[in-house]
Amino acid sequence: MPRYAIQTEEGYVVVDVESGDLAFQHVVIGERSAIEEYGHTTMLNHSTGETVEVFVEAVKATREFAIRLLRE
């Protein structure tokens, strides 16, 4: 499963993509409450217009912690 770190105003959200596509520098939009909790959520990939289903692995992570999670 592809894993991405999404930069937010409060740090990074690390997600595993379950359905749909994300790529470097894509812009995604999701409900604020959905990306502040662990678990399944749906986001809109604003860059492609497609829906992306993700599993949130980390919220408000530091850059260093997000990098570590991406390497796992």
CNS distance restraints for C-alpha pairs under 8 A (distance, minus, plus):
assign (resid   1 and name CA) (resid  16 and name CA) 6.14 0.50 0.50
assign (resid   1 and name CA) (resid  17 and name CA) 6.17 0.50 0.50
assign (resid   1 and name CA) (resid  18 and name CA) 6.67 0.50 0.50
assign (resid   2 and name CA) (resid  16 and name CA) 5.68 0.50 0.50
assign (resid   2 and name CA) (resid  17 and name CA) 5.52 0.50 0.50
assign (resid   2 and name CA) (resid  18 and name CA) 7.93 0.50 0.50
assign (resid   3 and name CA) (resid  14 and name CA) 7.07 0.50 0.50
assign (resid   3 and name CA) (resid  15 and name CA) 5.59 0.50 0.50
assign (resid   3 and name CA) (resid  16 and name CA) 4.34 0.50 0.50
assign (resid   3 and name CA) (resid  17 and name CA) 6.18 0.50 0.50
assign (resid   3 and name CA) (resid  70 and name CA) 6.31 0.50 0.50
assign (resid   4 and name CA) (resid  14 and name CA) 5.69 0.50 0.50
assign (resid   4 and name CA) (resid  15 and name CA) 5.44 0.50 0.50
assign (resid   4 and name CA) (resid  16 and name CA) 6.48 0.50 0.50
assign (resid   4 and name CA) (resid  17 and name CA) 7.65 0.50 0.50
assign (resid   4 and name CA) (resid  22 and name CA) 7.96 0.50 0.50
assign (resid   4 and name CA) (resid  70 and name CA) 6.80 0.50 0.50
assign (resid   5 and name CA) (resid  12 and name CA) 6.02 0.50 0.50
assign (resid   5 and name CA) (resid  13 and name CA) 5.58 0.50 0.50
assign (resid   5 and name CA) (resid  14 and name CA) 4.33 0.50 0.50
assign (resid   5 and name CA) (resid  15 and name CA) 6.38 0.50 0.50
assign (resid   5 and name CA) (resid  66 and name CA) 6.27 0.50 0.50
assign (resid   5 and name CA) (resid  67 and name CA) 7.88 0.50 0.50
assign (resid   5 and name CA) (resid  70 and name CA) 7.34 0.50 0.50
assign (resid   6 and name CA) (resid  12 and name CA) 5.39 0.50 0.50
assign (resid   6 and name CA) (resid  13 and name CA) 5.09 0.50 0.50
assign (resid   6 and name CA) (resid  14 and name CA) 6.21 0.50 0.50
assign (resid   6 and name CA) (resid  15 and name CA) 7.72 0.50 0.50
assign (resid   7 and name CA) (resid  11 and name CA) 6.00 0.50 0.50
assign (resid   7 and name CA) (resid  12 and name CA) 4.54 0.50 0.50
assign (resid   7 and name CA) (resid  13 and name CA) 6.51 0.50 0.50
assign (resid   8 and name CA) (resid  12 and name CA) 5.64 0.50 0.50
assign (resid   8 and name CA) (resid  13 and name CA) 7.13 0.50 0.50
assign (resid   8 and name CA) (resid  60 and name CA) 7.98 0.50 0.50
assign (resid  10 and name CA) (resid  60 and name CA) 5.62 0.50 0.50
assign (resid  11 and name CA) (resid  59 and name CA) 7.68 0.50 0.50
assign (resid  11 and name CA) (resid  60 and name CA) 4.62 0.50 0.50
assign (resid  11 and name CA) (resid  61 and name CA) 5.39 0.50 0.50
assign (resid  11 and name CA) (resid  62 and name CA) 5.68 0.50 0.50
assign (resid  11 and name CA) (resid  63 and name CA) 7.11 0.50 0.50
assign (resid  12 and name CA) (resid  58 and name CA) 7.80 0.50 0.50
assign (resid  12 and name CA) (resid  59 and name CA) 6.34 0.50 0.50
assign (resid  12 and name CA) (resid  60 and name CA) 5.22 0.50 0.50
assign (resid  12 and name CA) (resid  61 and name CA) 4.83 0.50 0.50
assign (resid  12 and name CA) (resid  62 and name CA) 6.25 0.50 0.50
assign (resid  12 and name CA) (resid  63 and name CA) 6.62 0.50 0.50
assign (resid  12 and name CA) (resid  66 and name CA) 6.57 0.50 0.50
assign (resid  13 and name CA) (resid  35 and name CA) 6.96 0.50 0.50
assign (resid  13 and name CA) (resid  56 and name CA) 7.10 0.50 0.50
assign (resid  13 and name CA) (resid  57 and name CA) 7.51 0.50 0.50
assign (resid  13 and name CA) (resid  58 and name CA) 5.50 0.50 0.50
assign (resid  13 and name CA) (resid  59 and name CA) 4.58 0.50 0.50
assign (resid  13 and name CA) (resid  60 and name CA) 5.96 0.50 0.50
assign (resid  13 and name CA) (resid  61 and name CA) 6.30 0.50 0.50
assign (resid  13 and name CA) (resid  66 and name CA) 7.65 0.50 0.50
assign (resid  14 and name CA) (resid  56 and name CA) 6.06 0.50 0.50
assign (resid  14 and name CA) (resid  57 and name CA) 5.42 0.50 0.50
assign (resid  14 and name CA) (resid  58 and name CA) 5.01 0.50 0.50
assign (resid  14 and name CA) (resid  59 and name CA) 6.67 0.50 0.50
assign (resid  14 and name CA) (resid  61 and name CA) 7.75 0.50 0.50
assign (resid  14 and name CA) (resid  66 and name CA) 6.40 0.50 0.50
assign (resid  14 and name CA) (resid  69 and name CA) 7.54 0.50 0.50
assign (resid  14 and name CA) (resid  70 and name CA) 7.88 0.50 0.50
assign (resid  15 and name CA) (resid  54 and name CA) 5.95 0.50 0.50
assign (resid  15 and name CA) (resid  55 and name CA) 5.42 0.50 0.50
assign (resid  15 and name CA) (resid  56 and name CA) 4.45 0.50 0.50
assign (resid  15 and name CA) (resid  57 and name CA) 5.37 0.50 0.50
assign (resid  15 and name CA) (resid  58 and name CA) 7.15 0.50 0.50
assign (resid  16 and name CA) (resid  54 and name CA) 5.46 0.50 0.50
assign (resid  16 and name CA) (resid  55 and name CA) 5.14 0.50 0.50
assign (resid  16 and name CA) (resid  56 and name CA) 6.57 0.50 0.50
assign (resid  16 and name CA) (resid  57 and name CA) 7.08 0.50 0.50
assign (resid  17 and name CA) (resid  21 and name CA) 7.37 0.50 0.50
assign (resid  17 and name CA) (resid  22 and name CA) 7.75 0.50 0.50
assign (resid  17 and name CA) (resid  52 and name CA) 7.15 0.50 0.50
assign (resid  17 and name CA) (resid  53 and name CA) 6.16 0.50 0.50
assign (resid  17 and name CA) (resid  54 and name CA) 4.48 0.50 0.50
assign (resid  17 and name CA) (resid  55 and name CA) 6.56 0.50 0.50
assign (resid  18 and name CA) (resid  52 and name CA) 7.62 0.50 0.50
assign (resid  18 and name CA) (resid  53 and name CA) 5.43 0.50 0.50
assign (resid  18 and name CA) (resid  54 and name CA) 5.20 0.50 0.50
assign (resid  18 and name CA) (resid  55 and name CA) 6.95 0.50 0.50
assign (resid  19 and name CA) (resid  52 and name CA) 5.64 0.50 0.50
assign (resid  19 and name CA) (resid  53 and name CA) 4.94 0.50 0.50
assign (resid  19 and name CA) (resid  54 and name CA) 6.94 0.50 0.50
assign (resid  20 and name CA) (resid  50 and name CA) 7.16 0.50 0.50
assign (resid  20 and name CA) (resid  51 and name CA) 6.38 0.50 0.50
assign (resid  20 and name CA) (resid  52 and name CA) 4.52 0.50 0.50
assign (resid  20 and name CA) (resid  53 and name CA) 6.45 0.50 0.50
assign (resid  21 and name CA) (resid  50 and name CA) 7.97 0.50 0.50
assign (resid  21 and name CA) (resid  52 and name CA) 6.44 0.50 0.50
assign (resid  22 and name CA) (resid  26 and name CA) 6.48 0.50 0.50
assign (resid  22 and name CA) (resid  45 and name CA) 7.20 0.50 0.50
assign (resid  22 and name CA) (resid  52 and name CA) 7.71 0.50 0.50
assign (resid  26 and name CA) (resid  45 and name CA) 6.95 0.50 0.50
assign (resid  26 and name CA) (resid  46 and name CA) 7.31 0.50 0.50
assign (resid  26 and name CA) (resid  47 and name CA) 5.47 0.50 0.50
assign (resid  27 and name CA) (resid  45 and name CA) 6.01 0.50 0.50
assign (resid  27 and name CA) (resid  46 and name CA) 5.35 0.50 0.50
assign (resid  27 and name CA) (resid  47 and name CA) 5.55 0.50 0.50
assign (resid  28 and name CA) (resid  43 and name CA) 6.45 0.50 0.50
assign (resid  28 and name CA) (resid  44 and name CA) 5.48 0.50 0.50
assign (resid  28 and name CA) (resid  45 and name CA) 4.36 0.50 0.50
assign (resid  28 and name CA) (resid  46 and name CA) 5.29 0.50 0.50
assign (resid  28 and name CA) (resid  47 and name CA) 7.28 0.50 0.50
assign (resid  29 and name CA) (resid  43 and name CA) 5.61 0.50 0.50
assign (resid  29 and name CA) (resid  44 and name CA) 5.09 0.50 0.50
assign (resid  29 and name CA) (resid  45 and name CA) 6.43 0.50 0.50
assign (resid  29 and name CA) (resid  46 and name CA) 6.56 0.50 0.50
assign (resid  30 and name CA) (resid  34 and name CA) 6.84 0.50 0.50
assign (resid  30 and name CA) (resid  35 and name CA) 6.98 0.50 0.50
assign (resid  30 and name CA) (resid  42 and name CA) 6.94 0.50 0.50
assign (resid  30 and name CA) (resid  43 and name CA) 4.60 0.50 0.50
assign (resid  30 and name CA) (resid  44 and name CA) 6.37 0.50 0.50
assign (resid  31 and name CA) (resid  35 and name CA) 6.73 0.50 0.50
assign (resid  31 and name CA) (resid  43 and name CA) 7.62 0.50 0.50
assign (resid  32 and name CA) (resid  36 and name CA) 6.53 0.50 0.50
assign (resid  33 and name CA) (resid  37 and name CA) 6.89 0.50 0.50
assign (resid  34 and name CA) (resid  41 and name CA) 6.19 0.50 0.50
assign (resid  35 and name CA) (resid  41 and name CA) 7.72 0.50 0.50
assign (resid  35 and name CA) (resid  56 and name CA) 6.89 0.50 0.50
assign (resid  35 and name CA) (resid  59 and name CA) 6.83 0.50 0.50
assign (resid  36 and name CA) (resid  59 and name CA) 5.73 0.50 0.50
assign (resid  36 and name CA) (resid  60 and name CA) 7.55 0.50 0.50
assign (resid  37 and name CA) (resid  56 and name CA) 7.14 0.50 0.50
assign (resid  37 and name CA) (resid  59 and name CA) 6.85 0.50 0.50
assign (resid  38 and name CA) (resid  55 and name CA) 7.25 0.50 0.50
assign (resid  38 and name CA) (resid  56 and name CA) 4.90 0.50 0.50
assign (resid  38 and name CA) (resid  57 and name CA) 5.88 0.50 0.50
assign (resid  38 and name CA) (resid  58 and name CA) 6.68 0.50 0.50
assign (resid  38 and name CA) (resid  59 and name CA) 7.37 0.50 0.50
assign (resid  39 and name CA) (resid  55 and name CA) 5.07 0.50 0.50
assign (resid  39 and name CA) (resid  56 and name CA) 5.06 0.50 0.50
assign (resid  39 and name CA) (resid  57 and name CA) 7.09 0.50 0.50
assign (resid  40 and name CA) (resid  53 and name CA) 7.25 0.50 0.50
assign (resid  40 and name CA) (resid  54 and name CA) 5.75 0.50 0.50
assign (resid  40 and name CA) (resid  55 and name CA) 4.36 0.50 0.50
assign (resid  40 and name CA) (resid  56 and name CA) 6.29 0.50 0.50
assign (resid  41 and name CA) (resid  53 and name CA) 5.97 0.50 0.50
assign (resid  41 and name CA) (resid  54 and name CA) 5.61 0.50 0.50
assign (resid  41 and name CA) (resid  55 and name CA) 6.35 0.50 0.50
assign (resid  41 and name CA) (resid  56 and name CA) 7.41 0.50 0.50
assign (resid  42 and name CA) (resid  51 and name CA) 6.81 0.50 0.50
assign (resid  42 and name CA) (resid  52 and name CA) 5.74 0.50 0.50
assign (resid  42 and name CA) (resid  53 and name CA) 4.50 0.50 0.50
assign (resid  42 and name CA) (resid  54 and name CA) 6.16 0.50 0.50
assign (resid  43 and name CA) (resid  51 and name CA) 5.86 0.50 0.50
assign (resid  43 and name CA) (resid  52 and name CA) 5.23 0.50 0.50
assign (resid  43 and name CA) (resid  53 and name CA) 6.33 0.50 0.50
assign (resid  43 and name CA) (resid  54 and name CA) 7.50 0.50 0.50
assign (resid  44 and name CA) (resid  49 and name CA) 6.60 0.50 0.50
assign (resid  44 and name CA) (resid  50 and name CA) 5.98 0.50 0.50
assign (resid  44 and name CA) (resid  51 and name CA) 4.65 0.50 0.50
assign (resid  44 and name CA) (resid  52 and name CA) 5.98 0.50 0.50
assign (resid  45 and name CA) (resid  49 and name CA) 5.47 0.50 0.50
assign (resid  45 and name CA) (resid  50 and name CA) 5.38 0.50 0.50
assign (resid  45 and name CA) (resid  51 and name CA) 6.00 0.50 0.50
assign (resid  45 and name CA) (resid  52 and name CA) 6.49 0.50 0.50
assign (resid  46 and name CA) (resid  50 and name CA) 7.31 0.50 0.50
assign (resid  58 and name CA) (resid  66 and name CA) 7.91 0.50 0.50
assign (resid  61 and name CA) (resid  65 and name CA) 6.00 0.50 0.50
assign (resid  61 and name CA) (resid  66 and name CA) 5.97 0.50 0.50
assign (resid  62 and name CA) (resid  66 and name CA) 6.14 0.50 0.50
assign (resid  63 and name CA) (resid  67 and name CA) 6.19 0.50 0.50
assign (resid  64 and name CA) (resid  68 and name CA) 6.31 0.50 0.50
assign (resid  65 and name CA) (resid  69 and name CA) 6.28 0.50 0.50
assign (resid  66 and name CA) (resid  70 and name CA) 6.21 0.50 0.50
assign (resid  67 and name CA) (resid  71 and name CA) 6.41 0.50 0.50
assign (resid  68 and name CA) (resid  72 and name CA) 6.70 0.50 0.50
